[in-house]
Amino acid sequence: MAWQEYNNRRERAKFINALIAKTTEQFRDLELTDKVKPIKPPEKVEPTLIPESDLTDEEFAKTVLGKEVG
């Protein structure tokens, strides 16, 4: 029963692509896009760089020089 449902969905998708396409090339392209997985956008990474003007003197010495002031 599951196999029959799977084949029905595939045939239905192919039929819809055939209705949408105006040329054989468009049909081929629609069939190809059904087979290809969508590309996930890259995850946003927090920037590790902090502008020097935003740092206080103590933070600058701690992060850049690696020692504490005082």
N, CA, C and O atoms as CSV, one atom per row, in Angstrom:
chain,resi,resn,atom,element,x,y,z
A,1,MET,N,N,0.818,-1.180,0.000
A,1,MET,CA,C,0.000,0.000,0.000
A,1,MET,C,C,0.876,1.263,0.000
A,1,MET,O,O,0.590,2.225,-0.714
A,2,ALA,N,N,1.941,1.247,0.806
A,2,ALA,CA,C,2.846,2.388,0.862
A,2,ALA,C,C,3.556,2.567,-0.479
A,2,ALA,O,O,3.768,3.693,-0.929
A,3,TRP,N,N,3.925,1.443,-1.119
A,3,TRP,CA,C,4.596,1.522,-2.411
A,3,TRP,C,C,3.672,2.128,-3.463
A,3,TRP,O,O,4.109,2.921,-4.298
A,4,GLN,N,N,2.405,1.756,-3.420
A,4,GLN,CA,C,1.432,2.303,-4.357
A,4,GLN,C,C,1.254,3.812,-4.137
A,4,GLN,O,O,1.168,4.569,-5.104
A,5,GLU,N,N,1.200,4.246,-2.896
A,5,GLU,CA,C,1.076,5.671,-2.585
A,5,GLU,C,C,2.308,6.435,-3.064
A,5,GLU,O,O,2.183,7.533,-3.606
A,6,TYR,N,N,3.484,5.866,-2.869
A,6,TYR,CA,C,4.727,6.491,-3.332
A,6,TYR,C,C,4.714,6.661,-4.850
A,6,TYR,O,O,5.051,7.732,-5.353
A,7,ASN,N,N,4.329,5.618,-5.581
A,7,ASN,CA,C,4.280,5.696,-7.044
A,7,ASN,C,C,3.221,6.682,-7.519
A,7,ASN,O,O,3.437,7.383,-8.507
A,8,ASN,N,N,2.090,6.749,-6.842
A,8,ASN,CA,C,1.048,7.707,-7.217
A,8,ASN,C,C,1.542,9.135,-7.067
A,8,ASN,O,O,1.264,9.981,-7.917
A,9,ARG,N,N,2.264,9.406,-6.005
A,9,ARG,CA,C,2.806,10.758,-5.810
A,9,ARG,C,C,3.833,11.101,-6.875
A,9,ARG,O,O,3.859,12.222,-7.382
A,10,ARG,N,N,4.672,10.143,-7.212
A,10,ARG,CA,C,5.665,10.382,-8.258
A,10,ARG,C,C,5.000,10.653,-9.596
A,10,ARG,O,O,5.395,11.574,-10.311
A,11,GLU,N,N,3.986,9.853,-9.942
A,11,GLU,CA,C,3.280,10.041,-11.203
A,11,GLU,C,C,2.531,11.372,-11.213
A,11,GLU,O,O,2.486,12.048,-12.241
A,12,ARG,N,N,1.954,11.744,-10.096
A,12,ARG,CA,C,1.227,13.008,-9.997
A,12,ARG,C,C,2.195,14.186,-10.186
A,12,ARG,O,O,1.872,15.149,-10.881
A,13,ALA,N,N,3.375,14.107,-9.570
A,13,ALA,CA,C,4.365,15.171,-9.706
A,13,ALA,C,C,4.838,15.271,-11.154
A,13,ALA,O,O,5.015,16.373,-11.673
A,14,LYS,N,N,5.040,14.135,-11.806
A,14,LYS,CA,C,5.469,14.133,-13.206
A,14,LYS,C,C,4.379,14.720,-14.098
A,14,LYS,O,O,4.681,15.462,-15.033
A,15,PHE,N,N,3.123,14.399,-13.823
A,15,PHE,CA,C,2.005,14.918,-14.602
A,15,PHE,C,C,1.885,16.434,-14.449
A,15,PHE,O,O,1.641,17.142,-15.427
A,16,ILE,N,N,2.054,16.928,-13.232
A,16,ILE,CA,C,1.987,18.374,-12.996
A,16,ILE,C,C,3.127,19.082,-13.718
A,16,ILE,O,O,2.924,20.145,-14.304
A,17,ASN,N,N,4.312,18.507,-13.680
A,17,ASN,CA,C,5.451,19.092,-14.409
A,17,ASN,C,C,5.173,19.129,-15.910
A,17,ASN,O,O,5.535,20.089,-16.589
A,18,ALA,N,N,4.531,18.082,-16.423
A,18,ALA,CA,C,4.213,18.041,-17.849
A,18,ALA,C,C,3.192,19.114,-18.205
A,18,ALA,O,O,3.266,19.696,-19.287
A,19,LEU,N,N,2.246,19.386,-17.320
A,19,LEU,CA,C,1.259,20.431,-17.575
A,19,LEU,C,C,1.887,21.825,-17.536
A,19,LEU,O,O,1.511,22.701,-18.315
A,20,ILE,N,N,2.833,22.024,-16.637
A,20,ILE,CA,C,3.455,23.339,-16.469
A,20,ILE,C,C,4.417,23.638,-17.617
A,20,ILE,O,O,4.462,24.765,-18.109
A,21,ALA,N,N,5.177,22.645,-18.041
A,21,ALA,CA,C,6.217,22.860,-19.048
A,21,ALA,C,C,5.609,23.134,-20.417
A,21,ALA,O,O,4.617,22.521,-20.812
A,22,LYS,N,N,6.227,24.069,-21.130
A,22,LYS,CA,C,5.784,24.402,-22.482
A,22,LYS,C,C,6.634,23.696,-23.532
A,22,LYS,O,O,6.189,23.486,-24.661
A,23,THR,N,N,7.857,23.332,-23.158
A,23,THR,CA,C,8.745,22.633,-24.089
A,23,THR,C,C,9.327,21.422,-23.384
A,23,THR,O,O,9.212,21.274,-22.167
A,24,THR,N,N,9.947,20.569,-24.161
A,24,THR,CA,C,10.565,19.382,-23.567
A,24,THR,C,C,11.744,19.752,-22.677
A,24,THR,O,O,12.031,19.066,-21.696
A,25,GLU,N,N,12.427,20.846,-23.028
A,25,GLU,CA,C,13.562,21.282,-22.212
A,25,GLU,C,C,13.088,21.755,-20.837
A,25,GLU,O,O,13.725,21.471,-19.823
A,26,GLN,N,N,11.978,22.469,-20.811
A,26,GLN,CA,C,11.429,22.909,-19.524
A,26,GLN,C,C,10.997,21.713,-18.684
A,26,GLN,O,O,11.201,21.698,-17.470
A,27,PHE,N,N,10.396,20.702,-19.330
A,27,PHE,CA,C,9.992,19.492,-18.608
A,27,PHE,C,C,11.207,18.793,-18.013
A,27,PHE,O,O,11.182,18.352,-16.864
A,28,ARG,N,N,12.274,18.695,-18.808
A,28,ARG,CA,C,13.500,18.071,-18.318
A,28,ARG,C,C,14.051,18.830,-17.114
A,28,ARG,O,O,14.473,18.217,-16.132
A,29,ASP,N,N,14.049,20.170,-17.187
A,29,ASP,CA,C,14.553,20.982,-16.088
A,29,ASP,C,C,13.698,20.836,-14.837
A,29,ASP,O,O,14.227,20.779,-13.727
A,30,LEU,N,N,12.383,20.777,-15.007
A,30,LEU,CA,C,11.494,20.587,-13.849
A,30,LEU,C,C,11.720,19.232,-13.191
A,30,LEU,O,O,11.709,19.125,-11.964
A,31,GLU,N,N,11.921,18.215,-13.990
A,31,GLU,CA,C,12.189,16.889,-13.441
A,31,GLU,C,C,13.519,16.872,-12.682
A,31,GLU,O,O,13.643,16.222,-11.644
A,32,LEU,N,N,14.504,17.590,-13.210
A,32,LEU,CA,C,15.808,17.645,-12.554
A,32,LEU,C,C,15.713,18.368,-11.219
A,32,LEU,O,O,16.326,17.942,-10.240
A,33,THR,N,N,14.952,19.455,-11.168
A,33,THR,CA,C,14.837,20.196,-9.909
A,33,THR,C,C,14.105,19.393,-8.842
A,33,THR,O,O,14.328,19.605,-7.650
A,34,ASP,N,N,13.244,18.484,-9.246
A,34,ASP,CA,C,12.578,17.627,-8.267
A,34,ASP,C,C,13.551,16.648,-7.621
A,34,ASP,O,O,13.365,16.247,-6.472
A,35,LYS,N,N,14.581,16.267,-8.355
A,35,LYS,CA,C,15.538,15.281,-7.851
A,35,LYS,C,C,16.636,15.891,-6.996
A,35,LYS,O,O,17.231,15.198,-6.171
A,36,VAL,N,N,16.918,17.188,-7.182
A,36,VAL,CA,C,18.021,17.844,-6.490
A,36,VAL,C,C,17.535,18.402,-5.157
A,36,VAL,O,O,16.465,19.004,-5.075
A,37,LYS,N,N,18.326,18.196,-4.129
A,37,LYS,CA,C,17.986,18.740,-2.810
A,37,LYS,C,C,18.315,20.229,-2.767
A,37,LYS,O,O,19.302,20.664,-3.360
A,38,PRO,N,N,17.499,21.006,-2.074
A,38,PRO,CA,C,17.799,22.439,-1.981
A,38,PRO,C,C,19.070,22.689,-1.165
A,38,PRO,O,O,19.386,21.944,-0.238
A,39,ILE,N,N,19.782,23.742,-1.526
A,39,ILE,CA,C,21.027,24.086,-0.853
A,39,ILE,C,C,20.694,24.874,0.406
A,39,ILE,O,O,19.920,25.831,0.367
A,40,LYS,N,N,21.279,24.467,1.506
A,40,LYS,CA,C,21.068,25.181,2.764
A,40,LYS,C,C,22.011,26.383,2.817
A,40,LYS,O,O,23.189,26.266,2.478
A,41,PRO,N,N,21.497,27.523,3.236
A,41,PRO,CA,C,22.395,28.678,3.362
A,41,PRO,C,C,23.372,28.459,4.515
A,41,PRO,O,O,23.033,27.789,5.490
A,42,PRO,N,N,24.565,29.009,4.416
A,42,PRO,CA,C,25.543,28.817,5.495
A,42,PRO,C,C,25.052,29.473,6.784
A,42,PRO,O,O,24.388,30.510,6.768
A,43,GLU,N,N,25.398,28.839,7.887
A,43,GLU,CA,C,25.003,29.373,9.187
A,43,GLU,C,C,25.793,30.631,9.494
A,43,GLU,O,O,26.967,30.749,9.142
A,44,LYS,N,N,25.140,31.556,10.147
A,44,LYS,CA,C,25.812,32.800,10.507
A,44,LYS,C,C,26.744,32.541,11.683
A,44,LYS,O,O,26.370,31.895,12.662
A,45,VAL,N,N,27.951,33.050,11.569
A,45,VAL,CA,C,28.961,32.885,12.606
A,45,VAL,C,C,29.167,34.242,13.274
A,45,VAL,O,O,29.298,35.268,12.606
A,46,GLU,N,N,29.194,34.225,14.591
A,46,GLU,CA,C,29.429,35.458,15.331
A,46,GLU,C,C,30.840,35.962,15.035
A,46,GLU,O,O,31.789,35.178,15.062
A,47,PRO,N,N,30.990,37.224,14.761
A,47,PRO,CA,C,32.340,37.733,14.485
A,47,PRO,C,C,33.205,37.692,15.742
A,47,PRO,O,O,32.757,38.040,16.835
A,48,THR,N,N,34.432,37.266,15.566
A,48,THR,CA,C,35.347,37.189,16.703
A,48,THR,C,C,36.207,38.441,16.803
A,48,THR,O,O,36.919,38.629,17.789
A,49,LEU,N,N,36.144,39.290,15.798
A,49,LEU,CA,C,36.942,40.506,15.803
A,49,LEU,C,C,36.140,41.650,16.418
A,49,LEU,O,O,34.970,41.850,16.093
A,50,ILE,N,N,36.785,42.391,17.306
A,50,ILE,CA,C,36.164,43.538,17.952
A,50,ILE,C,C,36.957,44.770,17.534
A,50,ILE,O,O,38.187,44.760,17.590
A,51,PRO,N,N,36.272,45.831,17.117
A,51,PRO,CA,C,37.019,47.036,16.745
A,51,PRO,C,C,37.828,47.566,17.927
A,51,PRO,O,O,37.369,47.567,19.069
A,52,GLU,N,N,39.015,48.007,17.628
A,52,GLU,CA,C,39.920,48.492,18.669
A,52,GLU,C,C,39.343,49.701,19.404
A,52,GLU,O,O,39.604,49.897,20.591
A,53,SER,N,N,38.570,50.496,18.701
A,53,SER,CA,C,38.001,51.693,19.324
A,53,SER,C,C,36.926,51.354,20.360
A,53,SER,O,O,36.620,52.175,21.225
A,54,ASP,N,N,36.347,50.138,20.275
A,54,ASP,CA,C,35.325,49.742,21.242
A,54,ASP,C,C,35.903,49.194,22.542
A,54,ASP,O,O,35.169,49.022,23.516
A,55,LEU,N,N,37.199,48.920,22.574
A,55,LEU,CA,C,37.819,48.323,23.758
A,55,LEU,C,C,38.329,49.412,24.704
A,55,LEU,O,O,38.807,50.465,24.281
A,56,THR,N,N,38.210,49.119,25.989
A,56,THR,CA,C,38.834,49.994,26.979
A,56,THR,C,C,40.316,49.622,27.051
A,56,THR,O,O,40.748,48.642,26.444
A,57,ASP,N,N,41.087,50.412,27.795
A,57,ASP,CA,C,42.525,50.130,27.909
A,57,ASP,C,C,42.773,48.774,28.560
A,57,ASP,O,O,43.673,48.040,28.153
A,58,GLU,N,N,41.964,48.442,29.585
A,58,GLU,CA,C,42.146,47.150,30.268
A,58,GLU,C,C,41.793,45.987,29.350
A,58,GLU,O,O,42.505,44.984,29.310
A,59,GLU,N,N,40.683,46.124,28.606
A,59,GLU,CA,C,40.281,45.050,27.690
A,59,GLU,C,C,41.298,44.881,26.569
A,59,GLU,O,O,41.585,43.758,26.154
A,60,PHE,N,N,41.847,45.995,26.078
A,60,PHE,CA,C,42.859,45.922,25.031
A,60,PHE,C,C,44.095,45.174,25.514
A,60,PHE,O,O,44.609,44.293,24.825
A,61,ALA,N,N,44.559,45.529,26.690
A,61,ALA,CA,C,45.746,44.865,27.233
A,61,ALA,C,C,45.482,43.388,27.489
A,61,ALA,O,O,46.357,42.547,27.285
A,62,LYS,N,N,44.278,43.083,27.933
A,62,LYS,CA,C,43.938,41.701,28.257
A,62,LYS,C,C,43.840,40.843,26.991
A,62,LYS,O,O,44.351,39.724,26.959
A,63,THR,N,N,43.181,41.368,25.947
A,63,THR,CA,C,42.978,40.559,24.737
A,63,THR,C,C,44.188,40.582,23.804
A,63,THR,O,O,44.561,39.541,23.265
A,64,VAL,N,N,44.800,41.730,23.605
A,64,VAL,CA,C,45.881,41.840,22.630
A,64,VAL,C,C,47.234,41.454,23.234
A,64,VAL,O,O,47.972,40.644,22.674
A,65,LEU,N,N,47.540,42.050,24.384
A,65,LEU,CA,C,48.834,41.802,24.977
A,65,LEU,C,C,48.871,40.550,25.834
A,65,LEU,O,O,49.947,40.013,26.097
A,66,GLY,N,N,47.710,40.079,26.273
A,66,GLY,CA,C,47.655,38.865,27.064
A,66,GLY,C,C,48.034,39.058,28.519
A,66,GLY,O,O,48.354,38.083,29.199
A,67,LYS,N,N,48.007,40.272,29.010
A,67,LYS,CA,C,48.310,40.499,30.404
A,67,LYS,C,C,47.359,41.593,30.949
A,67,LYS,O,O,46.773,42.381,30.207
A,68,GLU,N,N,47.252,41.585,32.250
A,68,GLU,CA,C,46.355,42.557,32.885
A,68,GLU,C,C,47.140,43.790,33.284
A,68,GLU,O,O,48.312,43.714,33.653
A,69,VAL,N,N,46.465,44.931,33.199
A,69,VAL,CA,C,47.075,46.210,33.557
A,69,VAL,C,C,46.763,46.485,35.011
A,69,VAL,O,O,45.662,46.216,35.491
A,70,GLY,N,N,47.740,47.022,35.697
A,70,GLY,CA,C,47.429,47.409,37.066
A,70,GLY,C,C,48.468,47.104,37.995
A,70,GLY,O,O,48.332,47.380,39.187
